[in-house]
Amino acid sequence: MRIYLTLFLLLCLLNETGAQVIDEEDASASVRMEHQKFYSKFGDITEVESDSVQFNVLDYLKTPFSPRHARKVGCRLTKDVYGYHPSWLGPSYYNNYDYSLLSTFCYFSYELDSRTGNYKTIHSWKTSNSINLAQQAGARVELCVTNFGGSNNARFLNNRRAWERLANNLIELLAYRNADGVNIDFEHVRRSNKEQLTAFMIYLSKRLKKARPGSTVTMALPALNSYNIYDVSRLEPHVDLFIIMGYDYHYSRSKHAGAVSPLNGYLSIRTTINNYINTGVKPSKLILAVPYYGREWRTRSSAVPSNTRSYVKAPTYSQIRGRHYKGYKQKWHNRSASPYLVRASKGQIKQCWYDSSESLGKKYDLAISRNLGGIGIWALGYDNGRTELWDLLEDKFMSCSDGSQQEVSKDAPAIYNKSLSDILEVIFKASNYQQKGTR
């Protein structure tokens, strides 16, 4: 009965995924904001119920998944691989993750009440088995805190009591799951709140590291850091890693269809990396997060560039490679080094831009050549039912003792370089948590 109810709600909301209503203040809403906004309409549902909620009814039936091969002892990551797990994906998704290819598993998210510092919801943070699985594989676990929109950020950043309440809550929540740290994802912070943002991050870092020695504080950064609002040069001593959101260069309200994550060009991944490195931050503290999703628009022509008529949706990688897009023509854009799909039917033209293993591989190579700390993923599970993106991660970032893959970097960040004793410790903690049961 619950599944039928969820499907009914999905059908009612389906049109909104194609043309969502976004506040004027958030006209350039990121895909994280779009997806969180959509799924919040379902309220606090269980992980099993969330498995029945998809971006598209056509993708309701689960795709069979072939387990990946067992990896021999002696293999380790050469770079940080930072994966965001969205709370709306349940066990039929996260049971398919190859956790051994993740250095950090970030649970998305603690949805901040900007007035108080408390959470609107933390979803299944206290009960999700995904956290146990990540810890048993030796990955660090972080809880992401989200706050979207200029007004929400101004309200929170100007309220030091709310800072204190948030810090207190995070200390308790990390202790409850034996987790390692937090990730702060505050988007569309206003220029007038730059100083408050910096002060808050310094305050939070000091509080967490004092209460839980060894805790990590990481921060999501926009691809385009206007007015240096995210002041990484001042924040670097207090932030362990900066996760660059290397996507949404074209977004829902873009006037032209184009690459979600262009490798080259005036506004591109290459430019973003250069801009952040030029602030003086250590490259090893930068993580390049890449998209496991695409953007689809109705366009005026099949040419590139083409003006957009309307936005359709942000399909996942699995959806793009699935049967719904079989009638689209596959194309490649050289300048952005991105694949895209085109379909002309019944007088309508659609373009869907996304990233494939080929385009992602080029971004990974750039991250390696610029000595970045590693790469990130938005979002885990968006490739459910397929293995090629996991294979790519293994090829680029896994080294085995027989030398079958690239050697471990000498300056590899210690944040993910866990020893056997570290792994045994997290397994012990996870087993203790399971024995305690849920509170």
N, C-alpha and C positions, 0 to 999 in steps of 0.2 A: 504493500500500500504506500509506503514512504517513497519508493522509487517512482510510482505512478504520479504521486503528488509532485515530486521533484521535476519530473518530465513536464508536467502541466505548467509549473512555474517557469521552466526553461522556455517552453513554447511562447508563453506570455512575454518573456523578456528578450526573445531572440532578436527582434528587430533592433533592440537597443544596443546589441553588440555590433551591429552594422553602422549605426549612426547615433552614437551616444551623445547625450546632452552634457556638455562640459561647461563649468562656470567660465565666464569671460576671463577671470583672473588666471584660469588654468587652460587657456586656449591651446597651449603647446603641451598638453598633458602627456606624460610619458606612458609607455605601455604598462608599467607597474601601477600607475594611478588608474588607468582604464580598467585593468583586470581586477584590481582590488575593489573598485567602485561597482563593477558588475557583480562580483561574487558576494559583496556585502548585502545585496538584496535578498540573499537566501538566509541571512541570519546565521546564528551559531548552529550549524548542522554537524553531524558526526563525520569522521573521516570516511566511513563506509558510504554514507549518503553523498558525500562530496564526490565520490568516484562516479556517480551517475550524472554529474553536472559537467557538461562539455561546452565548448565554444560553439559547436555546431551539432544539430541533431543527427546529421549524417555520420558523425563520428562517435555515436553513442556506443555501438558495438565495439568491444575491446579487440585490439589487434593481438594475435598470438605473438608471444615473445620467446625467442630462443635464448636460453641462458648462455652467457659468455663463458669461454673456457677458463678453467682454474689456472691461476698464475703461480709459477713456482716460487719458492722461497728465495729471497735475495733481490727481489725487484723493489724499486723505490722511485718516488717522484723526483724529477730534477727541478721542478718549479712548483710554485703554489698553484693549485687548481681549486678555485673558490666557487662553490655551487650554492645558489639560492634555491631553497625548496619552498614553493608556495603552499600555504596551508590548505588550499582548496583541492589539492591532489592527494588522494588517499593511498591505501596499501597496494591497490592494483597498479599503481604507478611507482611508489617508492620502493616496493619490493624488487623492482627491476633495475634499480640504480647499481652501478658498479662502484661501491663505496671505496674500494681500494684505489680508485683513480681520483679521489677527492682528498685534498689536504684539509679543507674547511667546509663544513656543512652549515649553512646559515638558514635558520628557520624564519620564514616570512609570514606573519610578523606580529609584533606588539603594536597594535594600532593606538596611537597616542590620543588621549583626550587633552587637547591643547590648553584647556582651562585649568586642569588640576594636576596633570602629570601622571594620573592613573591611566589605565588602559581601557579602551572601549571593548576590546576583546584581545585575547592571546590565543584564540582558537584552541588547538589541541596540544599546545606546548607541554602541558603537564602529563599528557598521556600518550603522545604519539610514539609508536615503536620505531619510527624513522630515526629518532635521536639515538635510541639504543643501537640500531644497526650501524649508524655512523661511528659511534664511540667504539663499538666492538671491532670495527675495521681500522681504528687508529686515527680517525679524522678528528680535528678539533670541531667543536660545536659552538656556534654563536647565535644569539637571538637578535633579529633585525627589529629596530624601532622605526616606524614610519610616521611621517607627518607631512602632509601634502598641502600646498597652497600658501600664498603670501600671507593671508590673514591668519591662518592657523599657526604659521611659524612665528609671526609677529606676536601673537597672543602668548604663546608658550615662552619665547625667548625673552620677553619682558617680565616674566614672572618667576623670580628665583625660588619661591616656595614650590612651584611646580617642578623646578629642576631637582630640588631635594627629594620630593615625593617620587619622581621617576627613578632617581638613583637608588633610593631605598627599595623600591619594587624590583629593580633589576638585580640588585644584590641577592634578594630573596629568591627570585626566579632562577638565577644561575645556580645558586646553591641547591635548589630543589632537583635540578636535572644534572648536577655535577658538570655544568657546561663551562666553556672556556672564556667567553667574552660576548661583546655586543657589537652590532653594526648599526650605525646611525644613518638613516636615509631620510633626510629632510630636503624636500624638493621645492623649488620656486621661492627660496628665501629672498626677501627684498634687499636691495642695496642698503637701505637704511638700517637693516638688522645685521649687517656684516660683523660688527664688533661684538654684538651679543652672541652670535653664533660661535665665534672664536672663544669667547669667555666660557660659554656653556660646555664646549668640547673639552677645554682644559679642566674645568670643574669636574665633569663626569669622569675623565680619565684618572684624575687624582683620587676621587672617591672610590672607584672600582678597584684600582690597583692597591689602594691601602686596605680595603676590606677583603679583597681576594687577590693576594699576591700571585703574579703570573697571568692575571686576566689580560685579555686583549681588547682594545678599543679600535675598531675599524670604521671607516666612513665612506659612504657612497658619494661620488663626485659626478657632476654633469659633464657631458661631452664638451659643452661650450660654457666656460666659466666666466660669464660676463662680469665686468668690474671686479674681478678677483674676489667675489663674495666668499668663496671657499678658499680661505687664505692658507694654502698648504704650507708655505714657508714658515709661518708662525705656528701652524698646527703640528708640523712634523715631529717635534720632540714629544708630543703627547698622543699621537695617533700611530698605531702599529702598521696599518696598511690602508692605502687609499684605493677604493674600488672604482675605477673609471667606468661609467656606464657608456660604453662605446656603441651606442645605438640611438635610434630616434632622431637621426639627422633629417630624415623625412618622417612626418608624423601624421596624425589623423587629419589635421586641417592644413596640410601643406598644399600650396597652390599648384605644385607640379609633383607628379609621381617620380619616385627615385629611390635610390638605395637606402635601406635602413641603416646600414653600417658601411659606408664607402671607405675603401682603403686609401684612395688617393683623391686629391682635389683640394680646393681652397678650404672647404669645410669637410674634414675627413678624419679618419683614425690617425693617420700619420701626423696631421696638423695638431690634433688634440694631444698626442703623446709629446710632440715637440714643445707645445705650449706649457705643459705641466713640468717637463724636465727643465725648461728654461727658468722656472721659478727657483731652482736650486734644490728641489727635493731629490732624494736619492732614488734612482730608477728602481732599485730593488724594493722600494716601498710602494710602487705603483702596480696595480693589478688591472689588466685590460679585460673588462667583462664584455662578452659577445652575445648576440641574440640567437636564441633557438626559436625564433618566430619571424614572421614577415609582416608586411603591410600591403593591403589590397585597396585599390581605388577604381572607381569608374572614371575613365579618361576620355578626352575628346578625340584622341587618335592612338594608334599603336606606336607612334614615334617616341623617341627619347631626345629631349624631354617633351612631355605632353602635359597640358593643363588638366587638372582634375575636375570632374563634375561633382563627385561625391565620394565620401569615404565608405568603404565596405566593412572591413574588420581587420584584426591582427591575428591571422591564423597561426597555429603552432607548426613547427617543422613537420611533425607527424601528419598533420592535416594536409600540408602542402604536398607531401610525398604520397598522400593517399589517393583514393579513387575520385574524390570530388574535383581534383585538379587535372584529371587525365585528359580532358579536352583542351587544355591550354598548350600553347606552343612554348617550348623552352628556348630561352635566349640568354646571351651573355653580354654584359656591358663592360668594355675593356677599361675605361677610365676608372670606374669605381671598383673594378674587379669583383663584380656581383652578378649572380644569376637573377633572372626575372622571368615571369610567365605572362603571356598575352593571350587573350581570348576575345574574339569578335563573334557575337551571336545575337540575332534578333535586333540588330541596330544598336547594340550596346557593346562598348569595348571596355575590358577590364585589364589592369596591370597589377601583378602581384610580385613584389620585390622581397627577397629573402636571402638567407645565407646557406650555402651548401658546404660539404666537407672540403671542396676545393677552395672556396672563398675563405672559409674559416682557417684552413691550413696556411693561407697567405698571411692572415692576421697573426696566427701563432708564430710564424717565422719572423714577423716584424717584432713581436714582443720579445722573442729570444735574441734577435740581433741588437735590440736596444737595451738588453740586460734588465728588462722589467722583472719584478718579483714573480710574475706568473700571469695567469688568465682567470677570468671568472665566467660564470654561465647564468644568464637569465633566459629560461629557468629550467632547472632540473625537471624531468618528466615531460617536457614539451617535445621530446623526441621518442616518446613511449612507443614500444613495438619495433624499434629499429636499433641497430647496433653500430652503424657507420660512424656516428659522432663519438661514441665511446672508443672505437678503434682508432680514430684520429688522435684522441687524447693520449692513448697508450703509445702510439707511434711517436708523438712529439715530446711527451713529457715523462715517459717511464723508462727507467734504466734497470737492466738486470745484471746480475753478477757475472754472467757469461759474456757481457759486452755486446749483447744482441741489439741494444738500442743506445742512444747517445749517453755519454758519460755525465755523471752528476756535476753540476756547476760548483766550482770551488767557493763561490760567494753566495751559494743558495741560501735563502732566508731561513733562519733557524725556527721560524714560526711553525713550519710544517714538517721539519726534519725530525720525526719521532724515532726514538730508539725502541728496541724490543721491550725494555722495561717500561717505557711510556705506554706502549700498546697494552701490555699486561695490566698496567694500572687502570686504564680506562675500561678494560673488560671487567676487571674486578669491581669498579664503581658501578658499571651498568648492571652487573649481576646483583649487586646490593640493592639497586633501585628496583629491580624486578621483584625482589623478595619483599621490599617494603609495600609494594602495591601502590595503587593510586590513593590520594588523600581526598 
